[in-house]
Amino acid sequence: MASRDHADEQRFLDEYNPQDYLSPLVTVDVAIFTLIEGRLHVLLVQRANHPERGRWALPGGFIDAGQDQALSAAAARKLRQKTGVTAPYLEQVCTVGDNARDPRGWSVTVLYMALMAHAPTAAFVDSVADTRWWPLADAMAHDLAFDHRQLLAAARQRLSGKTAYTVLPVHTLDTPFTLTQLQQAFEEVLGAPLEKKSFRRRILSADILDEVGEAPPPGGRGRPAALFRPKAGLEDHAFVRVVGEGK
């Protein structure tokens, strides 16, 4: 009986034609964040083609079933193609879709959030007219293409929420870094000051950083600051209490 069911299923699959059914457009979009001079920025591209030509948008594009083995692979590929950027951290945020968000038809997009230390963007592909790091507040106030302002808001909310119990901001820093630089990154992402002693105790007791040397004090005065690098597996660490909560 099992072999007969298998043969029937194989016959069904051989005769199945996905083009017999209307399918939505399926894309990925990436909100990638960094710190520039201590301020949170997001990378936007200016569209060179219709629809929404000339408007700024999150980098992204259509999934290629022939080469993308997974959604995350599609997100990394589109980010690299359209901006020249390769992000060390990439996380799926949400999926949205309806018949109104894209004038080309019923559309579904999978939103990703990425973090990286600041780097200049590289050459663009034909579908991008320009690419630029924007201060996040400016990007959020801009009239972005499609529904990308709402997507950016969703990614920003995820970033803030997850920073409260993980060490996500570490990915916005060049290594090695000082604990002061790490705390400043946390404060910028959270939008709130953190108590210095409590923050350092929380980070050091988690055993997620390797001390790799010392930075000379500014102007040659004062004590040198310890330098750190992230340990492997740092992304999997979660604090028991919210960062900035308690002592």
C-alpha positions as CSV (number, residue, x, y, z in Angstrom):
1,M,0.0,0.0,0.0
2,A,2.8,2.4,0.9
3,S,4.6,1.8,-2.4
4,R,1.4,2.4,-4.3
5,D,0.8,5.7,-2.4
6,H,4.4,6.7,-3.2
7,A,3.9,5.9,-6.9
8,D,0.7,7.9,-7.0
9,E,2.4,10.8,-5.3
10,Q,5.3,10.7,-7.7
11,R,2.9,10.7,-10.7
12,F,1.1,13.7,-9.2
13,L,4.4,15.6,-8.7
14,D,5.5,14.8,-12.3
15,E,2.3,16.2,-13.7
16,Y,2.1,19.2,-11.3
17,N,2.7,22.6,-13.0
18,P,3.1,25.5,-10.5
19,Q,2.4,27.9,-13.4
20,D,-1.2,26.6,-13.4
21,Y,-1.7,28.8,-10.3
22,L,-1.3,32.5,-9.7
23,S,1.6,33.1,-7.3
24,P,2.5,36.3,-5.4
25,L,5.8,38.2,-6.0
26,V,8.2,37.1,-3.3
27,T,11.1,39.3,-2.2
28,V,13.5,39.9,0.7
29,D,14.4,43.3,2.2
30,V,17.2,44.1,4.6
31,A,17.4,46.8,7.2
32,I,21.1,47.0,8.0
33,F,22.3,49.2,10.9
34,T,25.7,50.6,11.9
35,L,27.1,53.3,14.1
36,I,28.8,56.4,12.5
37,E,30.3,58.8,15.0
38,G,28.2,57.3,17.7
39,R,24.9,57.7,15.9
40,L,22.7,54.9,14.6
41,H,22.5,54.8,10.8
42,V,20.7,52.6,8.3
43,L,21.7,51.8,4.7
44,L,19.3,52.8,2.0
45,V,19.5,52.5,-1.8
46,Q,17.9,54.8,-4.4
47,R,15.9,52.9,-7.0
48,A,17.0,53.3,-10.6
49,N,14.0,51.5,-12.2
50,H,10.2,51.6,-12.1
51,P,8.2,51.2,-10.0
52,E,9.1,53.9,-7.4
53,R,12.1,55.0,-9.5
54,G,14.2,57.7,-7.7
55,R,12.8,56.9,-4.3
56,W,14.9,55.6,-1.4
57,A,14.3,52.1,-0.2
58,L,15.8,49.2,1.9
59,P,18.1,47.0,-0.2
60,G,16.5,43.8,-1.3
61,G,14.9,42.1,-4.3
62,F,13.4,39.0,-5.7
63,I,14.2,35.5,-4.5
64,D,16.0,33.4,-7.2
65,A,14.8,29.9,-6.9
66,G,17.7,28.7,-9.0
67,Q,20.5,29.9,-6.7
68,D,19.0,30.8,-3.3
69,Q,18.9,27.7,-1.1
70,A,17.2,29.6,1.8
71,L,15.6,32.9,2.5
72,S,18.7,34.0,4.5
73,A,20.9,33.3,1.4
74,A,18.6,35.4,-0.7
75,A,18.9,38.3,1.8
76,A,22.7,38.1,1.9
77,R,22.9,37.9,-1.9
78,K,20.7,41.0,-2.5
79,L,22.5,43.0,0.1
80,R,25.9,42.1,-1.4
81,Q,24.7,42.8,-5.0
82,K,23.1,46.1,-4.3
83,T,25.5,47.6,-1.8
84,G,28.7,45.7,-1.8
85,V,28.2,45.0,1.9
86,T,28.5,41.6,3.6
87,A,27.0,41.7,7.1
88,P,28.3,39.4,9.9
89,Y,24.9,39.3,11.6
90,L,21.6,38.7,9.8
91,E,18.3,37.9,11.4
92,Q,14.7,37.4,10.1
93,V,12.3,39.9,11.5
94,C,8.9,39.3,10.0
95,T,6.9,38.5,6.8
96,V,4.4,40.9,5.3
97,G,2.2,40.7,2.2
98,D,-0.9,42.0,0.6
99,N,-2.3,43.1,-2.8
100,A,-1.5,46.8,-2.3
101,R,2.1,47.1,-1.2
102,D,3.6,46.7,-4.7
103,P,1.9,48.0,-7.9
104,R,3.2,45.1,-9.8
105,G,0.9,42.7,-8.1
106,W,0.2,40.6,-4.9
107,S,3.5,40.8,-3.0
108,V,5.1,39.1,-0.1
109,T,8.4,40.2,1.4
110,V,10.5,38.7,4.2
111,L,12.2,41.4,6.3
112,Y,15.7,40.9,7.7
113,M,17.7,42.9,10.1
114,A,21.5,43.1,9.8
115,L,24.2,44.7,11.9
116,M,27.8,45.6,11.0
117,A,30.7,47.9,11.7
118,H,30.7,51.0,9.5
119,A,32.2,50.4,6.1
120,P,31.9,52.3,2.8
121,T,29.6,50.8,0.2
122,A,31.0,49.3,-3.0
123,A,29.8,49.4,-6.6
124,F,26.1,49.2,-7.3
125,V,24.1,47.0,-9.7
126,D,22.0,48.5,-12.5
127,S,18.8,48.6,-10.5
128,V,20.3,51.0,-7.9
129,A,21.1,54.7,-8.6
130,D,22.8,55.4,-5.3
131,T,23.4,53.9,-1.9
132,R,24.0,55.8,1.3
133,W,24.2,55.4,5.1
134,W,21.4,57.6,6.5
135,P,21.0,58.7,10.2
136,L,18.1,56.5,11.4
137,A,15.9,59.5,12.4
138,D,16.3,61.0,8.9
139,A,15.5,57.7,7.2
140,M,12.4,57.2,9.4
141,A,11.1,60.7,8.5
142,H,11.7,60.1,4.8
143,D,9.0,59.0,2.3
144,L,10.5,55.6,1.4
145,A,9.4,53.4,-1.4
146,F,6.6,50.9,-1.1
147,D,6.0,50.2,2.6
148,H,9.6,50.4,3.6
149,R,9.2,53.0,6.3
150,Q,6.9,50.5,8.1
151,L,9.5,47.7,7.5
152,L,12.2,49.9,8.9
153,A,10.2,50.7,12.0
154,A,9.6,47.0,12.6
155,A,13.4,46.3,12.3
156,R,14.2,49.2,14.6
157,Q,11.7,47.8,17.2
158,R,13.3,44.4,17.0
159,L,16.8,45.8,17.4
160,S,15.8,47.8,20.5
161,G,13.9,44.9,22.0
162,K,16.6,42.4,21.5
163,T,19.4,44.7,22.6
164,A,17.8,44.8,26.1
165,Y,18.8,41.1,26.7
166,T,21.5,40.3,24.2
167,V,24.8,41.9,23.0
168,L,23.7,42.8,19.5
169,P,25.4,46.2,19.4
170,V,28.8,44.5,19.5
171,H,28.3,43.9,15.8
172,T,28.3,47.6,15.1
173,L,31.9,48.0,16.4
174,D,35.3,47.5,14.8
175,T,37.4,45.1,16.9
176,P,39.1,45.4,19.2
177,F,37.0,47.8,21.3
178,T,36.8,49.1,24.8
179,L,34.0,48.6,27.3
180,T,33.3,52.3,27.0
181,Q,32.8,52.0,23.3
182,L,30.5,49.0,23.8
183,Q,28.5,50.8,26.4
184,Q,28.1,53.8,24.1
185,A,26.8,51.5,21.4
186,F,24.3,50.0,23.8
187,E,23.1,53.4,24.9
188,E,22.7,54.6,21.3
189,V,20.6,51.6,20.3
190,L,18.5,51.6,23.4
191,G,18.2,55.4,23.5
192,A,18.9,55.6,27.2
193,P,22.0,55.9,29.5
194,L,23.3,52.9,31.4
195,E,25.0,52.8,34.8
196,K,28.7,52.2,34.1
197,K,29.5,49.8,36.9
198,S,26.4,47.7,36.5
199,F,26.9,47.5,32.7
200,R,30.5,46.4,33.0
201,R,29.8,43.9,35.7
202,R,27.0,42.4,33.6
203,I,29.2,42.2,30.4
204,L,32.3,40.8,32.1
205,S,30.5,38.2,34.2
206,A,28.9,36.8,31.1
207,D,32.3,35.7,29.8
208,I,31.5,36.6,26.2
209,L,34.6,38.7,25.5
210,D,38.3,38.0,25.2
211,E,40.7,40.7,26.5
212,V,43.3,41.2,23.8
213,G,45.4,44.2,25.0
214,E,45.3,47.8,26.0
215,A,44.5,51.1,24.3
216,P,46.8,54.0,25.1
217,P,45.1,56.7,27.1
218,P,44.0,59.8,25.2
219,G,46.8,62.4,25.2
220,G,49.1,60.0,27.1
221,R,47.3,60.7,30.4
222,G,45.4,58.4,32.7
223,R,45.2,54.6,32.7
224,P,45.1,52.6,29.5
225,A,41.8,51.0,28.7
226,A,41.4,47.2,28.1
227,L,40.6,46.1,24.6
228,F,38.2,43.2,23.9
229,R,37.1,40.9,21.0
230,P,33.8,38.9,21.0
231,K,34.1,35.2,21.7
232,A,32.7,32.6,19.4
233,G,29.0,31.9,20.0
234,L,28.4,35.4,21.5
235,E,25.1,35.7,19.5
236,D,23.6,32.8,21.5
237,H,24.0,34.6,24.9
238,A,21.0,36.0,26.6
239,F,21.1,38.0,29.9
240,V,18.8,36.8,32.7
241,R,17.8,40.4,33.4
242,V,17.3,43.2,31.0
243,V,20.4,45.2,30.4
244,G,20.3,48.4,32.5
245,E,17.9,46.7,35.0
246,G,19.2,46.4,38.5
247,K,22.8,46.3,39.7
